[in-house]
Each structure stands twice: as C-alpha cells, then as structure tokens.
Amino acid sequence: MMDCKKLREVLDAYADRELSVDATAQAEAHIAECSACRRAVENLASLREAVRTAAGKPEAPLELIERVRSSVSPRWHRATVIQAIAATLVLAGALTFFLPSVRGAAATALDFLSLKLDETRPVVLEGTLVCRDCLLEIRYGYHAMCAVTGHHGWLQTSDGRLWGILEGNASHELIHNSKLLRRRVRLQGRIFRKAGSIEVSEYELL
C-alpha cells in the first residue's frame, strides 16, 4: 500500500501517467482515502494549468537567434530555419517548468546548443540522494534487487534528472550508505553529461 511519503516522491510521475499499472492503482487508492494527498494532486494540476496559461506562445529572443546562427554551419543560414531552431529551444525551456517527462531531453539540448558546457571544468550539482532501482520499481514496476544487492545511491536533481555517482574515495558513502538516501546533498566534481554521471571530488550534506 502506498503511503503519503511514497506518493509525494512520485507525484510528478503520477500526474504524467508514467507509473506502472500497479503503482497507479496504489496511488489512486491512497488518494481516495487521504484528503491531504488529494489536495496535493489538485494543487499540482492547478499549478501546471496556471503555468501553461502564463507561458503562452514562446517567442525566440533576437539574442538567442544570433547565438544559434553563429553556432551552425553556413548552409543553415536561412532566417526561417534559424527561427525554427530558436523557437524549439525556447519551447523546450518553457516545457521544463510543467512537463517533467521532457525535462531531461530539453536540458540536454539547451546545454549542448546554447550553454556549451565544458565537461572538463568542475561543476556543482544539488539534489536528493535516491536509490535508482527503488525509484524505477515505484514508477514502472521494475523488480528491484536491492534486498539482495543493497541500495545504490544516485543523485536526483530538481529537474527530475538522475545522475549516476561514479565510484571513488569521496563518493563511497554516497553510493553505499543507505542511511543517506533521501538526504539533500551538494556535490562538486566533473560531469560526464552524455553518460549522465558525475565524478565526485567533495560533497556536503544539506
């Protein structure tokens, strides 16, 4: 049976209908009995509708159009193509506020085409330590083997992305100490964006 804590952890996935059939049934059974969680679902739906209304139709800023134009090959220098690319980027950015299911793809596209982040430079990521396998079990019905193999800590950032924490002296506790799960943490290290992983040099529990 799903309780309030588990429901809040998968609230976005429930609203996006990404949970497994079994998890959805458990969530709906709990919502039917719990007025607080029912209000949370209603508030999330209202918030998303308000954001959709406020966002309206995105328009590409001239500065972004110029940045895209300077980063693409000459044969693409047609105004309509440039505007289409820029509008797509802006739309992807807007969608990240109210459609968690596209956050990862939108963030990756914006990073690559607009921010051009240097993966050799140290970065700081904040988020919550989670067990990826347990999260997949709750959301999609995957049969987690954590009871046998133990939990393995991953970082979930506020945009919903999951980052694998690479094994190392500074990251051992983050990966293997199950008491740290659901703790907020700030990690510093080197990211491997395409692999969705971070090499931790130091961390701080928040």
C-alpha positions in Angstrom: 0.0 0.0 0.0 1.3 3.4 -0.9 1.7 6.0 1.9 1.9 9.8 1.9 5.7 9.8 1.7 5.9 7.5 -1.3 3.1 9.3 -3.1 4.9 12.7 -2.8 8.0 11.1 -4.2 6.2 10.0 -7.4 3.6 12.8 -7.6 5.0 14.2 -10.9 5.2 10.7 -12.4 1.6 10.0 -11.3 0.4 13.3 -12.8 2.2 12.4 -16.1 0.7 8.9 -16.1 4.2 7.4 -16.0 3.6 5.0 -13.1 3.1 1.3 -13.7 -0.4 -0.1 -13.6 0.1 -1.5 -10.1 1.7 1.7 -8.7 -1.1 3.8 -10.3 -3.7 1.6 -8.6 -1.9 2.0 -5.2 -1.6 5.8 -5.7 -5.3 6.2 -6.6 -6.3 4.0 -3.6 -4.3 6.2 -1.3 -5.6 9.4 -2.8 -9.2 8.3 -2.4 -8.6 7.8 1.4 -6.2 10.8 2.1 -7.6 14.3 1.8 -4.1 15.9 2.2 -2.7 14.0 -0.8 -5.8 14.6 -2.8 -5.3 18.3 -2.3 -1.6 17.9 -3.3 -2.7 16.3 -6.6 -5.3 19.0 -7.2 -2.8 21.8 -6.4 -0.3 20.3 -8.8 -2.8 20.2 -11.6 -3.8 23.8 -10.9 -0.2 24.9 -10.8 0.5 23.3 -14.2 -2.5 24.8 -15.7 -1.5 28.3 -14.4 2.0 27.9 -15.9 0.6 26.8 -19.2 -1.6 29.9 -19.3 1.2 32.2 -18.2 3.7 30.8 -20.6 1.5 31.4 -23.6 3.2 31.2 -27.0 7.0 31.4 -26.7 8.9 33.8 -28.9 12.6 33.5 -29.7 14.6 36.4 -28.4 16.9 38.1 -31.0 20.0 37.4 -28.9 19.2 33.6 -28.9 18.6 33.7 -32.7 22.1 35.3 -33.2 23.8 32.8 -30.9 22.2 29.9 -32.8 23.1 31.5 -36.2 26.8 31.8 -35.1 27.0 28.2 -34.0 25.5 26.4 -37.1 27.1 25.8 -40.5 26.7 28.4 -43.3 24.3 26.4 -45.3 21.8 26.7 -42.5 21.8 30.5 -42.6 18.2 30.9 -43.6 16.1 33.0 -41.4 13.2 30.6 -41.3 15.4 27.7 -40.2 17.2 29.7 -37.6 14.0 31.0 -36.1 12.6 27.5 -36.0 15.6 26.2 -34.1 15.5 29.1 -31.7 11.8 28.7 -31.1 12.2 25.0 -30.5 14.8 25.8 -27.8 12.6 28.3 -26.1 9.7 26.0 -26.2 11.8 23.2 -24.7 12.9 25.6 -22.0 9.3 26.6 -21.2 8.1 23.0 -21.1 10.6 22.1 -18.4 8.6 24.1 -16.0 5.4 22.0 -16.2 6.2 18.8 -18.2 8.8 16.7 -16.2 8.7 14.0 -18.8 10.6 16.3 -21.2 13.0 17.9 -18.7 15.9 15.7 -19.4 15.8 16.0 -23.2 15.2 19.7 -23.1 18.0 20.3 -20.6 20.5 18.3 -22.7 19.5 20.2 -25.9 19.8 23.6 -24.2 23.2 22.6 -22.6 24.6 21.5 -25.9 23.3 24.2 -28.3 23.1 27.2 -26.0 25.3 26.8 -22.9 28.0 24.7 -24.5 29.2 23.5 -21.1 32.8 22.4 -20.7 32.8 18.9 -19.2 36.4 19.2 -18.1 35.5 22.1 -15.7 34.4 21.3 -12.1 30.7 21.8 -11.5 28.4 21.8 -8.5 25.1 19.9 -8.5 22.5 19.9 -5.8 19.8 17.3 -5.4 18.4 14.4 -3.4 20.2 11.0 -2.9 17.9 8.2 -4.2 18.2 4.6 -5.0 17.6 4.4 -8.7 16.4 0.8 -8.7 13.8 1.5 -6.0 12.6 4.6 -7.9 12.2 2.6 -11.0 10.3 -0.1 -9.1 7.8 2.5 -7.8 7.4 4.3 -11.1 7.4 1.5 -13.6 7.1 -1.8 -11.7 10.7 -2.8 -12.3 11.7 -5.7 -9.9 14.5 -4.1 -7.8 17.1 -6.5 -6.3 18.0 -4.1 -3.5 17.1 -6.6 -0.8 19.9 -8.8 -2.2 22.4 -6.4 -3.7 21.8 -3.4 -1.4 20.8 0.1 -2.4 23.0 2.2 -4.7 22.8 6.0 -4.3 22.2 8.2 -7.3 21.6 12.0 -7.4 18.2 13.3 -8.5 18.3 17.0 -9.3 15.3 19.4 -9.1 14.6 18.9 -12.9 14.0 15.2 -12.3 17.2 14.0 -13.9 19.1 11.1 -12.4 22.9 11.3 -12.2 24.9 8.2 -11.6 27.6 8.7 -8.9 30.9 7.1 -10.0 32.8 5.0 -7.5 35.7 6.8 -5.8 37.1 7.6 -2.4 35.0 10.7 -2.0 31.8 9.1 -3.2 31.8 5.7 -1.4 29.4 6.8 1.4 27.0 8.5 -1.1 26.7 5.3 -3.1 26.6 2.6 -0.4 25.3 4.2 2.8 21.6 3.7 2.7 21.1 6.0 5.7 21.9 8.9 3.4 19.0 8.1 1.0 16.5 11.0 0.7 19.1 13.5 2.1 19.7 16.7 0.2 23.3 17.0 -0.9 25.6 19.3 -2.8 28.2 17.6 -5.0 31.3 19.1 -6.6 33.2 17.3 -9.3 33.4 16.5 -13.0 30.3 15.5 -15.0 30.1 13.2 -18.0 26.9 14.6 -19.4 26.3 12.1 -22.2 26.7 9.2 -19.7 24.6 11.0 -17.1 27.3 10.5 -14.5 29.4 12.6 -12.0 32.8 12.0 -10.6 32.7 13.4 -7.1 35.6 15.3 -5.6 33.8 16.5 -2.5 30.3 16.8 -1.1 28.2 18.5 1.6 25.0 17.2 3.2 22.4 19.9 3.3 
